Amino acid sequence: MQEKKSEKESRSLDILLRFVMFARVNWIDSSLISSSLNKRIEEKSDMLDKDSFFSVGNPSVD
């Protein structure tokens, strides 16, 4: 009886550990994707700011 209980506990710990590792990997992936997207958005917005500066009809450029 005790052996079955420890086997069951071991199995549940194994499942829990797998779940935690899976969740951690997904969190790391999502944070990397998020930071990468934020970086690209900042680069694009900087490019748009520079382009719009010259296309607005700035008197010093005309």
Biopython code that builds the backbone (N, CA, C, O; Angstrom):
import numpy as np
from Bio.PDB.StructureBuilder import StructureBuilder

atoms = [
    (1, "MET", "N", (0.836, -1.199, 0.000)),
    (1, "MET", "CA", (0.000, 0.000, 0.000)),
    (1, "MET", "C", (0.875, 1.255, 0.000)),
    (1, "MET", "O", (0.638, 2.200, -0.752)),
    (2, "GLN", "N", (1.890, 1.236, 0.863)),
    (2, "GLN", "CA", (2.806, 2.380, 0.956)),
    (2, "GLN", "C", (3.557, 2.570, -0.361)),
    (2, "GLN", "O", (3.825, 3.698, -0.774)),
    (3, "GLU", "N", (3.894, 1.454, -1.019)),
    (3, "GLU", "CA", (4.630, 1.520, -2.279)),
    (3, "GLU", "C", (3.788, 2.178, -3.368)),
    (3, "GLU", "O", (4.297, 2.981, -4.150)),
    (4, "LYS", "N", (2.504, 1.840, -3.421)),
    (4, "LYS", "CA", (1.621, 2.456, -4.413)),
    (4, "LYS", "C", (1.482, 3.950, -4.167)),
    (4, "LYS", "O", (1.436, 4.746, -5.105)),
    (5, "LYS", "N", (1.414, 4.321, -2.889)),
    (5, "LYS", "CA", (1.258, 5.731, -2.547)),
    (5, "LYS", "C", (2.489, 6.528, -2.980)),
    (5, "LYS", "O", (2.356, 7.610, -3.550)),
    (6, "SER", "N", (3.686, 5.999, -2.712)),
    (6, "SER", "CA", (4.900, 6.723, -3.091)),
    (6, "SER", "C", (5.050, 6.765, -4.612)),
    (6, "SER", "O", (5.555, 7.745, -5.160)),
    (7, "GLU", "N", (4.614, 5.709, -5.290)),
    (7, "GLU", "CA", (4.655, 5.701, -6.755)),
    (7, "GLU", "C", (3.704, 6.761, -7.319)),
    (7, "GLU", "O", (4.023, 7.451, -8.287)),
    (8, "LYS", "N", (2.548, 6.870, -6.700)),
    (8, "LYS", "CA", (1.572, 7.869, -7.125)),
    (8, "LYS", "C", (2.108, 9.282, -6.875)),
    (8, "LYS", "O", (1.960, 10.162, -7.723)),
    (9, "GLU", "N", (2.729, 9.498, -5.713)),
    (9, "GLU", "CA", (3.312, 10.807, -5.404)),
    (9, "GLU", "C", (4.441, 11.136, -6.376)),
    (9, "GLU", "O", (4.569, 12.271, -6.834)),
    (10, "SER", "N", (5.246, 10.141, -6.678)),
    (10, "SER", "CA", (6.355, 10.338, -7.610)),
    (10, "SER", "C", (5.830, 10.720, -8.993)),
    (10, "SER", "O", (6.376, 11.608, -9.647)),
    (11, "ARG", "N", (4.783, 10.052, -9.426)),
    (11, "ARG", "CA", (4.192, 10.347, -10.727)),
    (11, "ARG", "C", (3.599, 11.752, -10.748)),
    (11, "ARG", "O", (3.760, 12.483, -11.725)),
    (12, "SER", "N", (2.914, 12.128, -9.674)),
    (12, "SER", "CA", (2.316, 13.465, -9.642)),
    (12, "SER", "C", (3.393, 14.548, -9.582)),
    (12, "SER", "O", (3.229, 15.616, -10.172)),
    (13, "LEU", "N", (4.496, 14.281, -8.873)),
    (13, "LEU", "CA", (5.612, 15.234, -8.857)),
    (13, "LEU", "C", (6.243, 15.359, -10.237)),
    (13, "LEU", "O", (6.625, 16.452, -10.655)),
    (14, "ASP", "N", (6.349, 14.241, -10.941)),
    (14, "ASP", "CA", (6.906, 14.250, -12.290)),
    (14, "ASP", "C", (6.026, 15.077, -13.227)),
    (14, "ASP", "O", (6.528, 15.868, -14.025)),
    (15, "ILE", "N", (4.724, 14.890, -13.123)),
    (15, "ILE", "CA", (3.787, 15.660, -13.947)),
    (15, "ILE", "C", (3.878, 17.142, -13.601)),
    (15, "ILE", "O", (3.889, 17.991, -14.493)),
    (16, "LEU", "N", (3.942, 17.449, -12.328)),
    (16, "LEU", "CA", (4.046, 18.843, -11.898)),
    (16, "LEU", "C", (5.337, 19.475, -12.407)),
    (16, "LEU", "O", (5.330, 20.610, -12.883)),
    (17, "LEU", "N", (6.437, 18.746, -12.308)),
    (17, "LEU", "CA", (7.720, 19.259, -12.784)),
    (17, "LEU", "C", (7.681, 19.511, -14.290)),
    (17, "LEU", "O", (8.176, 20.534, -14.764)),
    (18, "ARG", "N", (7.100, 18.589, -15.034)),
    (18, "ARG", "CA", (6.978, 18.785, -16.483)),
    (18, "ARG", "C", (6.133, 20.005, -16.797)),
    (18, "ARG", "O", (6.469, 20.783, -17.690)),
    (19, "PHE", "N", (5.053, 20.175, -16.079)),
    (19, "PHE", "CA", (4.190, 21.334, -16.306)),
    (19, "PHE", "C", (4.928, 22.634, -16.016)),
    (19, "PHE", "O", (4.833, 23.590, -16.786)),
    (20, "VAL", "N", (5.667, 22.670, -14.904)),
    (20, "VAL", "CA", (6.410, 23.879, -14.533)),
    (20, "VAL", "C", (7.468, 24.194, -15.583)),
    (20, "VAL", "O", (7.633, 25.352, -15.966)),
    (21, "MET", "N", (8.182, 23.185, -16.049)),
    (21, "MET", "CA", (9.207, 23.412, -17.075)),
    (21, "MET", "C", (8.563, 23.897, -18.371)),
    (21, "MET", "O", (9.087, 24.802, -19.020)),
    (22, "PHE", "N", (7.441, 23.307, -18.750)),
    (22, "PHE", "CA", (6.730, 23.720, -19.958)),
    (22, "PHE", "C", (6.272, 25.169, -19.837)),
    (22, "PHE", "O", (6.433, 25.958, -20.767)),
    (23, "ALA", "N", (5.702, 25.512, -18.690)),
    (23, "ALA", "CA", (5.224, 26.881, -18.479)),
    (23, "ALA", "C", (6.387, 27.862, -18.489)),
    (23, "ALA", "O", (6.268, 28.963, -19.025)),
    (24, "ARG", "N", (7.495, 27.471, -17.907)),
    (24, "ARG", "CA", (8.666, 28.360, -17.864)),
    (24, "ARG", "C", (9.223, 28.599, -19.268)),
    (24, "ARG", "O", (9.563, 29.729, -19.619)),
    (25, "VAL", "N", (9.315, 27.539, -20.063)),
    (25, "VAL", "CA", (9.808, 27.683, -21.438)),
    (25, "VAL", "C", (8.870, 28.575, -22.233)),
    (25, "VAL", "O", (9.328, 29.433, -22.987)),
    (26, "ASN", "N", (7.571, 28.387, -22.080)),
    (26, "ASN", "CA", (6.612, 29.235, -22.794)),
    (26, "ASN", "C", (6.719, 30.679, -22.349)),
    (26, "ASN", "O", (6.612, 31.587, -23.173)),
    (27, "TRP", "N", (6.929, 30.911, -21.050)),
    (27, "TRP", "CA", (7.065, 32.280, -20.554)),
    (27, "TRP", "C", (8.312, 32.926, -21.133)),
    (27, "TRP", "O", (8.281, 34.086, -21.543)),
    (28, "ILE", "N", (9.416, 32.176, -21.167)),
    (28, "ILE", "CA", (10.661, 32.709, -21.733)),
    (28, "ILE", "C", (10.466, 33.013, -23.214)),
    (28, "ILE", "O", (10.875, 34.073, -23.688)),
    (29, "ASP", "N", (9.840, 32.086, -23.952)),
    (29, "ASP", "CA", (9.581, 32.318, -25.375)),
    (29, "ASP", "C", (8.739, 33.559, -25.582)),
    (29, "ASP", "O", (9.053, 34.394, -26.430)),
    (30, "SER", "N", (7.671, 33.684, -24.813)),
    (30, "SER", "CA", (6.778, 34.824, -25.009)),
    (30, "SER", "C", (7.456, 36.132, -24.634)),
    (30, "SER", "O", (7.210, 37.157, -25.269)),
    (31, "SER", "N", (8.309, 36.114, -23.608)),
    (31, "SER", "CA", (8.993, 37.359, -23.246)),
    (31, "SER", "C", (10.023, 37.731, -24.304)),
    (31, "SER", "O", (10.208, 38.913, -24.593)),
    (32, "LEU", "N", (10.697, 36.740, -24.885)),
    (32, "LEU", "CA", (11.655, 37.030, -25.958)),
    (32, "LEU", "C", (10.942, 37.569, -27.192)),
    (32, "LEU", "O", (11.406, 38.525, -27.814)),
    (33, "ILE", "N", (9.819, 36.959, -27.545)),
    (33, "ILE", "CA", (9.049, 37.434, -28.696)),
    (33, "ILE", "C", (8.548, 38.842, -28.439)),
    (33, "ILE", "O", (8.613, 39.699, -29.321)),
    (34, "SER", "N", (8.052, 39.084, -27.246)),
    (34, "SER", "CA", (7.537, 40.405, -26.898)),
    (34, "SER", "C", (8.623, 41.467, -26.977)),
    (34, "SER", "O", (8.404, 42.538, -27.542)),
    (35, "SER", "N", (9.792, 41.178, -26.416)),
    (35, "SER", "CA", (10.870, 42.174, -26.454)),
    (35, "SER", "C", (11.355, 42.393, -27.881)),
    (35, "SER", "O", (11.702, 43.514, -28.254)),
    (36, "SER", "N", (11.381, 41.334, -28.677)),
    (36, "SER", "CA", (11.791, 41.465, -30.073)),
    (36, "SER", "C", (10.794, 42.324, -30.849)),
    (36, "SER", "O", (11.190, 43.187, -31.633)),
    (37, "LEU", "N", (9.509, 42.086, -30.630)),
    (37, "LEU", "CA", (8.484, 42.886, -31.313)),
    (37, "LEU", "C", (8.536, 44.339, -30.873)),
    (37, "LEU", "O", (8.405, 45.242, -31.699)),
    (38, "ASN", "N", (8.724, 44.573, -29.586)),
    (38, "ASN", "CA", (8.818, 45.952, -29.097)),
    (38, "ASN", "C", (10.001, 46.675, -29.723)),
    (38, "ASN", "O", (9.905, 47.852, -30.072)),
    (39, "LYS", "N", (11.107, 45.971, -29.862)),
    (39, "LYS", "CA", (12.297, 46.567, -30.471)),
    (39, "LYS", "C", (12.024, 46.929, -31.927)),
    (39, "LYS", "O", (12.403, 48.009, -32.379)),
    (40, "ARG", "N", (11.373, 46.034, -32.661)),
    (40, "ARG", "CA", (11.056, 46.298, -34.068)),
    (40, "ARG", "C", (10.070, 47.453, -34.200)),
    (40, "ARG", "O", (10.187, 48.274, -35.109)),
    (41, "ILE", "N", (9.106, 47.513, -33.299)),
    (41, "ILE", "CA", (8.133, 48.611, -33.337)),
    (41, "ILE", "C", (8.833, 49.942, -33.093)),
    (41, "ILE", "O", (8.540, 50.932, -33.764)),
    (42, "GLU", "N", (9.756, 49.968, -32.136)),
    (42, "GLU", "CA", (10.501, 51.203, -31.868)),
    (42, "GLU", "C", (11.324, 51.613, -33.080)),
    (42, "GLU", "O", (11.376, 52.794, -33.425)),
    (43, "GLU", "N", (11.973, 50.638, -33.732)),
    (43, "GLU", "CA", (12.772, 50.950, -34.917)),
    (43, "GLU", "C", (11.886, 51.506, -36.022)),
    (43, "GLU", "O", (12.242, 52.488, -36.674)),
    (44, "LYS", "N", (10.730, 50.879, -36.234)),
    (44, "LYS", "CA", (9.813, 51.341, -37.282)),
    (44, "LYS", "C", (9.284, 52.729, -36.953)),
    (44, "LYS", "O", (9.185, 53.575, -37.842)),
    (45, "SER", "N", (8.943, 52.980, -35.701)),
    (45, "SER", "CA", (8.405, 54.293, -35.346)),
    (45, "SER", "C", (9.484, 55.362, -35.474)),
    (45, "SER", "O", (9.181, 56.496, -35.845)),
    (46, "ASP", "N", (10.741, 55.022, -35.173)),
    (46, "ASP", "CA", (11.836, 55.972, -35.381)),
    (46, "ASP", "C", (11.985, 56.293, -36.861)),
    (46, "ASP", "O", (12.191, 57.448, -37.233)),
    (47, "MET", "N", (11.883, 55.273, -37.702)),
    (47, "MET", "CA", (11.983, 55.501, -39.145)),
    (47, "MET", "C", (10.831, 56.371, -39.624)),
    (47, "MET", "O", (11.027, 57.274, -40.437)),
    (48, "LEU", "N", (9.631, 56.102, -39.123)),
    (48, "LEU", "CA", (8.469, 56.902, -39.522)),
    (48, "LEU", "C", (8.628, 58.345, -39.067)),
    (48, "LEU", "O", (8.281, 59.269, -39.802)),
    (49, "ASP", "N", (9.147, 58.544, -37.868)),
    (49, "ASP", "CA", (9.360, 59.904, -37.372)),
    (49, "ASP", "C", (10.328, 60.659, -38.268)),
    (49, "ASP", "O", (10.103, 61.829, -38.580)),
    (50, "LYS", "N", (11.404, 60.001, -38.684)),
    (50, "LYS", "CA", (12.387, 60.652, -39.551)),
    (50, "LYS", "C", (11.774, 60.962, -40.910)),
    (50, "LYS", "O", (11.978, 62.050, -41.450)),
    (51, "ASP", "N", (11.016, 60.001, -41.474)),
    (51, "ASP", "CA", (10.382, 60.213, -42.777)),
    (51, "ASP", "C", (9.353, 61.327, -42.701)),
    (51, "ASP", "O", (9.295, 62.179, -43.588)),
    (52, "SER", "N", (8.550, 61.330, -41.662)),
    (52, "SER", "CA", (7.498, 62.339, -41.553)),
    (52, "SER", "C", (8.095, 63.717, -41.306)),
    (52, "SER", "O", (7.494, 64.724, -41.681)),
    (53, "PHE", "N", (9.250, 63.778, -40.691)),
    (53, "PHE", "CA", (9.908, 65.066, -40.461)),
    (53, "PHE", "C", (10.229, 65.737, -41.792)),
    (53, "PHE", "O", (10.074, 66.950, -41.936)),
    (54, "PHE", "N", (10.674, 64.950, -42.758)),
    (54, "PHE", "CA", (11.046, 65.523, -44.047)),
    (54, "PHE", "C", (9.855, 65.704, -44.977)),
    (54, "PHE", "O", (9.921, 66.516, -45.899)),
    (55, "SER", "N", (8.777, 64.976, -44.761)),
    (55, "SER", "CA", (7.650, 65.066, -45.683)),
    (55, "SER", "C", (6.591, 66.059, -45.232)),
    (55, "SER", "O", (5.631, 66.288, -45.968)),
    (56, "VAL", "N", (6.723, 66.649, -44.072)),
    (56, "VAL", "CA", (5.700, 67.557, -43.562)),
    (56, "VAL", "C", (5.761, 68.899, -44.275)),
    (56, "VAL", "O", (4.777, 69.639, -44.268)),
    (57, "GLY", "N", (6.866, 69.226, -44.879)),
    (57, "GLY", "CA", (7.001, 70.526, -45.512)),
    (57, "GLY", "C", (7.673, 71.494, -44.573)),
    (57, "GLY", "O", (7.245, 72.637, -44.415)),
    (58, "ASN", "N", (8.720, 71.025, -43.961)),
    (58, "ASN", "CA", (9.490, 71.839, -43.033)),
    (58, "ASN", "C", (10.129, 73.001, -43.804)),
    (58, "ASN", "O", (10.797, 72.761, -44.810)),
    (59, "PRO", "N", (9.945, 74.237, -43.369)),
    (59, "PRO", "CA", (10.460, 75.390, -44.120)),
    (59, "PRO", "C", (11.977, 75.376, -44.288)),
    (59, "PRO", "O", (12.492, 75.907, -45.272)),
    (60, "SER", "N", (12.692, 74.782, -43.350)),
    (60, "SER", "CA", (14.150, 74.770, -43.476)),
    (60, "SER", "C", (14.605, 73.795, -44.559)),
    (60, "SER", "O", (15.695, 73.949, -45.110)),
    (61, "VAL", "N", (13.772, 72.783, -44.870)),
    (61, "VAL", "CA", (14.130, 71.799, -45.891)),
    (61, "VAL", "C", (13.758, 72.318, -47.267)),
    (61, "VAL", "O", (14.478, 72.072, -48.235)),
    (62, "ASP", "N", (12.633, 73.041, -47.370)),
    (62, "ASP", "CA", (12.170, 73.565, -48.664)),
    (62, "ASP", "C", (13.157, 74.567, -49.110)),
    (62, "ASP", "O", (12.997, 75.158, -50.178)),
]
sb = StructureBuilder()
sb.init_structure("model")
sb.init_model(0)
sb.init_chain("A")
sb.init_seg("    ")
for serial, (resi, resn, name, xyz) in enumerate(atoms, 1):
    if name == "N":
        sb.init_residue(resn, " ", resi, " ")
    sb.init_atom(name, np.array(xyz, "f"), 0.0, 1.0, " ", f" {name:<3s}", serial, name[0])
structure = sb.get_structure()
